[in-house]
Amino acid sequence: MKDLYPSRHAASAELLPRLDPVVHGDWNPDAPISEAQAARFDRDGYLVLEGVFSDAEVAHLQGAASKLLADPAALDAETIVAEPQSREIRSIFEIHRQSDAMARLASDARLADVARFLLGDEVYIHQSRLNYKPGFKGKEFYWHSDFETWHVEDGMPRMRALSMSVLLAENTPHNGPLMVIPGSHRSYLTCVGETPDDHYLSSLKKQEYGVPDEDHLAELAHDHGIVAPTGKPGTVILFDCNLMHGSNGNITPFPRANAFLVYNAVSNRLEKPFGVDKPRPWFLAHRGEPEPLTIASGTLVEAVPA
């Protein structure tokens, strides 16, 4: 397959035009989001949805997350990533296969139908994880486009995926919330540096390859600004796969946690990686023939135990 988004090949970085739509579905009155929300996502590359879940559902999800964090021995050891300078858990991957509650969340119509509309296709989970940024010790996530890594290291061919972050603790301006550069999703910023083998072993703690250069980051930030969406538990922040984003460290006593779900269009299944010989492991990127999600309706609380 032709590489439409080459990266990590040239000696210098460059901004390339996006060759894919942002919103793939045609809006109609039956769409799961309003016409204004669809236009905002197309323009800014992200959207904040509030009041999606009831208080009982939020408590249910918080209990499921606490269960995952409290018993790491019950999880697949490969899926657990610790902070770079401590033993604190930074991320738990593949949560939709290690928690019934998270599996039900991933298939919930209030999330999956939005993904199906924006991507214009049936969807599957490309990646899922619990992101946990502990108080005082939670480290930053440097600026990056997810698609650049998913394309180069996983083989995602086109920009037809999106992420949904379901907040499980209050995200404030102080405890390392997600930061985004609105509108940056309309350009593809290439990176430099040949990717080493098994790069994921270090990049999940601190990424050193697939990192945007400071000059282009500054240009994007000056052109578009930086926004830090915040919200109470249960808020959903969704963003395009190519949106430039990152987060600061957490030096407050208040931990930050979210359930992170990546929806990919079934027609956008992974190919051979475009920049490495060896693809990343199974818990970072679903490979093979994707099975479309079976969409579930109704409350999360009655569906499964935490």
C-alpha positions in Angstrom: 0.0 0.0 0.0 1.2 3.5 -0.9 2.4 5.5 2.1 0.2 8.6 2.1 1.7 9.9 5.3 5.5 9.2 5.4 7.3 10.1 8.6 10.6 9.4 10.3 12.3 9.0 6.9 13.6 12.5 6.0 16.3 14.6 7.7 13.9 17.4 8.6 10.3 17.6 9.7 7.6 19.2 7.6 3.9 19.9 7.7 2.0 18.0 5.1 -1.7 18.4 4.1 -4.3 16.1 5.5 -5.7 13.9 2.7 -8.7 12.5 4.6 -12.0 14.0 5.8 -12.4 14.7 9.5 -16.1 14.0 9.7 -16.9 11.0 7.4 -20.6 10.8 8.1 -23.3 13.1 6.6 -25.2 14.9 9.3 -29.0 14.3 9.6 -31.5 14.9 12.4 -31.1 11.3 13.6 -27.3 11.7 14.2 -26.1 11.1 17.7 -24.6 14.7 18.0 -26.0 18.0 16.9 -25.1 19.7 13.6 -23.2 22.3 15.5 -21.2 19.7 17.4 -20.3 17.9 14.2 -19.1 21.2 12.7 -17.1 22.0 15.9 -15.4 18.6 15.7 -14.6 19.2 12.0 -13.1 22.6 12.8 -11.3 22.0 16.1 -10.6 18.3 16.0 -12.1 17.7 19.5 -15.4 17.8 21.3 -16.4 17.8 25.0 -19.6 15.9 25.9 -21.0 16.5 29.4 -23.8 14.7 31.2 -23.4 11.5 29.2 -23.5 9.2 32.2 -25.6 9.3 35.4 -23.9 9.6 38.8 -24.6 5.9 39.4 -22.9 5.0 36.2 -19.9 7.2 37.0 -19.5 5.5 40.4 -19.8 2.1 38.7 -16.9 3.0 36.3 -14.8 4.4 39.1 -15.3 1.1 41.0 -14.2 -0.8 37.9 -11.1 1.4 37.5 -10.2 1.0 41.2 -10.5 -2.8 40.9 -8.0 -2.8 38.0 -5.5 -0.6 39.9 -5.9 -2.5 43.2 -5.1 -5.9 41.8 -2.4 -5.7 39.1 -1.5 -9.4 39.7 -4.8 -10.3 38.2 -4.0 -8.5 35.0 -1.8 -9.5 32.0 1.6 -8.2 33.1 2.4 -7.0 29.6 -0.5 -4.5 29.7 0.8 -2.6 32.7 3.0 0.4 32.3 4.6 2.1 35.3 5.8 5.7 35.7 9.4 6.2 34.4 10.9 6.9 37.9 8.5 5.0 40.2 6.5 1.9 40.5 3.2 3.8 40.3 0.9 2.6 37.5 0.8 5.0 34.5 -1.4 3.0 32.2 -3.2 -0.4 32.0 -3.9 -1.4 28.4 -6.5 -3.7 26.9 -9.0 -2.8 29.6 -12.0 -3.7 27.4 -10.8 -7.3 27.5 -9.8 -7.3 31.2 -12.9 -5.7 32.7 -16.5 -6.5 31.9 -17.5 -3.0 32.9 -15.0 -1.4 30.5 -16.1 -3.8 27.7 -19.6 -2.6 28.2 -18.5 1.0 28.2 -16.6 0.6 24.9 -19.8 -0.8 23.2 -22.2 1.7 24.7 -24.3 3.4 22.1 -23.7 6.8 23.7 -20.0 6.5 22.7 -19.9 4.0 19.8 -22.7 5.6 17.8 -20.9 8.9 17.9 -17.8 7.2 16.7 -19.7 5.4 13.9 -21.2 8.7 12.8 -18.0 10.6 12.8 -16.0 7.8 11.1 -18.8 6.9 8.7 -18.4 3.2 9.2 -18.8 0.4 11.6 -16.1 0.6 14.3 -13.9 -1.6 16.5 -11.6 -1.0 19.4 -8.1 -0.4 18.1 -6.7 0.2 21.6 -8.0 0.8 25.1 -6.4 1.8 28.3 -6.8 3.2 31.8 -4.7 6.3 32.1 -3.8 7.1 35.7 -1.7 10.1 36.7 -1.1 9.8 40.4 -0.9 12.8 42.7 2.6 14.3 43.1 4.3 11.7 40.9 2.3 11.7 37.6 4.6 12.5 34.7 3.8 14.4 31.6 2.8 13.1 28.2 4.7 15.1 25.6 3.1 16.6 22.5 2.3 14.1 19.8 -0.2 13.0 17.1 -1.5 9.5 17.8 -1.9 8.9 14.1 1.8 9.4 13.4 2.6 6.5 15.7 -0.3 4.4 14.7 0.6 4.8 11.1 4.4 4.4 11.4 4.5 1.6 14.0 1.1 -0.1 13.7 0.2 0.3 10.0 -3.0 2.3 10.3 -3.4 3.5 6.7 -5.7 6.5 6.9 -6.9 9.1 9.3 -10.2 7.4 10.1 -10.0 6.8 13.9 -10.7 8.8 17.0 -10.2 8.6 20.7 -12.6 9.0 23.6 -11.4 9.9 27.1 -14.0 9.2 29.8 -13.0 11.2 32.8 -13.1 9.1 36.0 -11.7 11.8 38.3 -12.1 15.5 38.0 -9.8 17.0 35.5 -8.8 20.5 36.7 -6.4 23.1 35.2 -3.9 21.9 37.8 -3.7 18.1 37.8 -2.2 17.6 34.4 -5.3 17.6 32.1 -5.3 16.9 28.4 -4.0 19.8 26.3 -4.9 20.1 22.6 -4.0 22.4 19.8 -7.3 23.0 18.1 -7.2 22.8 14.3 -3.8 21.1 14.3 -5.5 17.9 13.0 -5.7 19.5 9.5 -2.0 19.2 9.0 0.2 16.2 9.3 3.5 16.9 11.1 6.2 14.4 10.2 8.9 13.4 12.7 12.6 12.6 12.3 14.7 9.8 13.5 14.8 6.1 12.6 12.6 4.1 15.1 14.5 1.5 17.1 13.3 -2.0 17.6 10.8 -2.5 20.4 10.5 1.2 20.7 7.2 0.8 22.7 9.1 -0.5 25.7 10.5 2.9 26.4 7.9 5.2 24.5 5.1 4.2 26.8 7.0 5.7 29.7 8.7 8.5 27.8 8.6 9.0 24.1 11.8 9.9 22.3 10.9 9.0 18.7 7.8 10.1 16.9 8.1 13.4 18.8 7.3 16.6 16.9 10.0 19.2 16.6 9.8 22.4 18.6 9.7 24.8 15.7 6.6 23.3 14.1 5.0 22.8 17.5 5.5 26.5 18.2 4.1 27.4 14.8 1.0 25.3 15.4 0.5 26.7 18.8 0.9 30.3 17.7 -1.5 29.7 14.8 -4.2 27.9 16.7 -3.6 28.3 20.5 -3.7 25.7 23.2 -6.8 24.5 25.0 -7.0 22.3 28.1 -10.5 20.8 28.3 -11.5 20.0 31.9 -14.5 18.4 33.5 -16.1 16.4 36.2 -16.1 12.6 36.3 -18.3 11.3 33.5 -17.3 14.0 31.0 -16.3 12.6 27.6 -13.6 14.3 25.6 -13.3 12.9 22.1 -10.6 13.9 19.6 -9.4 13.2 16.1 -6.5 10.7 15.7 -4.3 13.4 14.2 -4.9 16.2 16.8 -1.7 17.4 18.4 -2.1 16.8 22.2 -0.2 16.2 25.4 -0.4 16.9 29.1 1.7 18.3 32.0 2.8 16.4 35.0 0.7 16.3 38.1 2.3 17.9 41.2 -1.0 18.2 43.0 -2.3 15.7 45.6 -5.3 15.0 43.3 -4.9 12.1 40.9 -6.2 12.2 37.4 -7.7 9.1 35.8 -9.6 8.3 32.6 -10.8 5.4 30.6 -9.3 5.8 27.1 -10.9 4.1 24.1 -9.7 4.3 20.5 -12.3 3.6 17.8 -11.1 2.7 14.3 -13.3 2.3 11.2 -13.5 -1.3 10.1 -12.5 -0.2 6.6 -9.3 1.2 8.1 -7.9 -2.0 9.4 -4.2 -2.2 10.1 -1.7 -3.1 7.3 2.0 -3.7 7.6 3.6 -0.9 9.6 4.8 2.0 7.3 8.0 2.8 9.2 9.2 -0.3 11.1 9.7 -4.0 10.3 8.1 -5.3 13.5 4.7 -4.1 14.5 3.9 -3.2 18.1 2.4 -6.0 20.3 -1.3 -7.0 20.4 -2.3 -4.9 23.5 -1.3 -1.7 21.7 -3.0 -2.3 18.4 -5.6 -4.8 17.3 -4.4 -6.7 14.3 -6.1 -9.1 12.0 -9.7 -9.0 10.7 -11.6 -6.5 12.9 -15.0 -7.5 14.3 -17.5 -4.6 14.4 -18.7 -3.7 17.9 -22.1 -4.9 18.9 -23.7 -1.7 20.1 -25.3 -1.9 23.6 -28.1 0.4 24.9 -29.4 1.1 28.4 -27.6 1.9 31.6 -24.2 0.6 32.5 -25.1 -0.2 36.1 -27.6 -2.9 35.2 -25.4 -4.4 32.5 -22.5 -6.0 34.3 -20.9 -6.0 37.8 -17.8 -3.8 38.2 
